[in-house]
C-alpha cells in the first residue's frame, strides 16, 4: 500500500512539474518564433516597397538593403534607396503591429498592443537621418533628399504624416502619395552619375552585414533588430 501511495505521489509531482515547466518552454519557443517572424515580416515589407516603387514613372534606380560606411569601421543599412531623376528617396520600413505613437522630437517611439502592454523603439525618423547623413558623406550634397518612413498594414499609425520638410510617414497602402510628389518636382538629378558612385557599394560581404547587426545589438539591444 505504501509503495502504491508513493508511486501516486511521484506521478502527481511529475504532472505538476510538467505543467509548471510547459509555460516557460512555450515562452522560449514563442520568443524564438517571434524573432524569425520579425525578420520575415521586415523582408516582406521591404519587398512590397520595392514592388511599388518599380511601377513609378520616370528614370530611376533602386537599391535594397544598401550598406554605407560610417566612422570607426561601422556600417549603416538603408532598407530601400531610390535614386530618381526628380530626387533621392531614403526608405526606412517598420512592419510592426499595434498602435504607433511618437513625434519628430522623441528619441524613442511606442508601439502599443493594449492598455497594459507597450514597447519602445528607436525613432525611425532619427534612424533615417543617420542613413541620410551617411549617404550625403558618400555622394556629396545632392538635393533634394526625402526621408520616407513606411509602416506595414497591421499598424495603426498615430503620427504626423509630414512632421518636417522632406520627411514623410505613412503605411504601405499610402505610398501612392509619391505620384503627386514626383509630378510636382522637376528633373534635376543625374541618375547615371549617382548610380556609378553607388554600385560599387552593393558588393557588401556577409561579414559586413553580421558586423552591422552586432553593432545594432550593442547600441540598442536585441529588440532593435526588426
C-alpha positions in Angstrom: 0.0 0.0 0.0 2.8 2.3 0.9 4.5 1.7 -2.4 1.3 2.5 -4.3 0.8 5.8 -2.4 4.5 6.7 -3.1 4.1 5.9 -6.7 1.0 8.1 -7.0 2.7 11.0 -5.2 5.7 10.8 -7.5 3.4 10.6 -10.6 1.4 13.6 -9.3 4.6 15.6 -8.7 5.8 14.9 -12.2 2.5 16.1 -13.7 2.6 19.3 -11.7 6.2 19.9 -12.6 5.4 19.3 -16.3 2.6 21.9 -16.3 4.7 24.4 -14.4 7.6 24.0 -16.9 5.5 23.9 -20.0 4.5 27.6 -20.0 8.2 28.5 -19.7 9.1 26.3 -22.6 6.2 27.9 -24.6 7.6 31.4 -23.8 11.0 30.5 -25.1 9.6 28.8 -28.2 7.3 31.8 -28.9 10.2 34.2 -28.4 12.4 32.3 -31.0 9.4 32.2 -33.4 8.9 35.9 -32.9 12.4 36.7 -33.9 12.2 34.7 -37.1 8.8 36.2 -37.9 10.0 39.7 -37.3 12.8 39.2 -39.8 10.4 37.6 -42.3 7.9 40.5 -41.9 10.6 43.0 -42.3 11.8 41.4 -45.6 8.2 41.2 -46.8 7.6 44.9 -46.3 10.9 45.8 -48.0 9.9 43.7 -51.0 6.5 45.3 -51.1 8.0 48.8 -51.1 10.4 47.8 -54.0 7.5 46.3 -55.9 5.5 49.5 -55.6 8.4 51.8 -56.5 9.2 49.7 -59.5 6.0 50.9 -61.1 6.6 54.7 -60.7 7.2 56.8 -63.8 10.5 58.4 -64.7 14.1 57.3 -64.7 15.4 55.8 -61.5 17.4 53.0 -59.9 16.5 51.1 -56.7 18.8 49.6 -54.0 17.6 47.3 -51.3 19.5 46.6 -48.0 22.1 49.1 -49.1 25.1 49.3 -46.7 27.0 52.6 -46.2 30.2 53.0 -44.2 30.3 55.1 -41.0 33.3 56.3 -39.0 35.1 53.9 -36.7 34.7 51.0 -39.1 30.9 50.8 -38.6 28.1 50.5 -41.2 24.5 51.6 -41.5 21.9 50.0 -43.7 19.3 51.7 -45.8 16.2 49.4 -46.2 15.3 50.8 -49.7 17.0 53.6 -51.6 15.6 55.2 -54.8 17.7 57.4 -56.9 15.1 59.2 -59.1 15.7 61.9 -61.7 13.5 64.1 -59.5 15.0 63.3 -56.1 16.6 60.9 -53.8 14.3 58.9 -51.5 15.5 57.0 -48.5 13.0 54.5 -47.1 13.0 53.1 -43.5 10.5 50.2 -43.2 8.8 49.1 -40.0 6.5 46.1 -40.3 5.1 46.5 -36.8 1.7 45.7 -35.4 -0.2 47.7 -32.8 -0.7 51.4 -32.3 2.3 53.6 -33.1 2.9 56.8 -31.3 5.7 59.3 -31.5 6.9 62.8 -32.7 9.8 64.0 -34.6 11.3 65.3 -31.3 11.1 62.0 -29.5 14.2 59.8 -29.4 12.0 56.7 -28.9 8.6 55.9 -30.2 6.0 53.5 -28.7 4.1 50.6 -30.2 1.1 49.7 -28.0 -0.7 46.4 -28.0 -3.1 47.1 -25.2 -3.7 49.4 -22.3 -1.2 47.5 -20.2 1.4 46.4 -22.7 3.6 48.5 -25.0 7.2 48.6 -26.3 9.5 51.4 -27.1 11.7 51.5 -30.2 14.3 54.0 -31.6 12.8 56.8 -33.6 12.7 55.8 -37.3 13.0 59.5 -38.2 16.3 59.7 -36.3 17.4 56.4 -37.7 16.8 57.5 -41.2 18.5 60.8 -40.5 21.6 58.8 -39.8 21.2 57.0 -43.1 20.9 60.3 -45.0 24.0 61.8 -43.3 26.0 58.7 -44.3 24.6 58.8 -47.8 25.4 62.5 -48.2 29.0 61.9 -47.0 29.3 59.2 -49.7 27.8 61.1 -52.7 28.1 64.7 -51.6 25.3 67.3 -51.0 22.9 66.2 -53.7 19.4 67.6 -53.2 16.6 67.0 -52.8 16.7 64.1 -50.4 13.5 62.7 -48.9 13.1 60.6 -45.8 10.2 58.2 -46.0 9.1 56.0 -43.0 6.9 53.2 -44.1 4.8 51.0 -41.7 3.1 47.8 -42.6 -0.7 47.2 -43.0 -1.1 45.9 -39.4 0.0 49.1 -37.7 -2.3 51.9 -36.6 -0.1 55.0 -37.1 -0.9 57.9 -34.8 1.9 60.2 -36.1 2.1 63.4 -38.1 2.4 62.2 -41.7 4.7 65.1 -42.6 6.5 66.3 -39.4 9.2 68.2 -41.2 10.2 69.3 -44.7 11.1 66.4 -47.0 10.0 63.9 -44.3 7.0 61.6 -44.8 5.5 58.9 -42.5 2.9 56.6 -43.9 1.7 53.0 -44.2 2.5 50.9 -47.3 -1.1 51.4 -48.5 -0.5 55.2 -48.6 2.7 55.2 -50.7 0.6 56.4 -53.7 1.3 60.0 -52.4 4.7 59.6 -54.2 3.0 60.1 -57.6 1.9 63.6 -56.5 5.4 64.4 -55.1 7.1 63.3 -58.3 4.7 65.1 -60.5 5.4 68.4 -58.7 9.2 68.1 -59.0 11.4 69.0 -62.0 14.0 66.6 -63.3 17.2 67.6 -61.5 19.4 64.6 -60.8 21.7 62.6 -63.0 20.7 59.0 -62.1 23.5 57.5 -64.1 26.2 59.6 -62.3 24.9 58.6 -58.9 24.5 55.0 -59.9 28.2 54.9 -60.9 29.1 56.1 -57.4 26.8 53.8 -55.6 27.0 50.5 -57.5 30.5 49.5 -56.1 29.0 49.7 -52.5 26.5 47.0 -53.4 29.2 44.4 -53.1 28.6 44.1 -49.3 30.1 40.9 -47.7 28.3 38.8 -45.2 31.0 39.8 -42.7 29.9 43.4 -43.1 26.3 42.5 -42.6 27.0 40.5 -39.4 29.1 43.3 -38.0 26.3 45.8 -38.7 23.8 43.6 -36.8 26.3 43.2 -33.9 26.7 46.9 -33.7 22.9 47.5 -33.5 22.6 44.9 -30.7 25.4 46.6 -28.8 23.8 50.0 -29.2 20.1 49.3 -28.9 19.7 45.7 -27.7 18.1 42.7 -29.4 14.7 44.3 -29.7 16.1 46.9 -32.2 16.6 44.2 -34.8 13.4 44.4 -36.9 
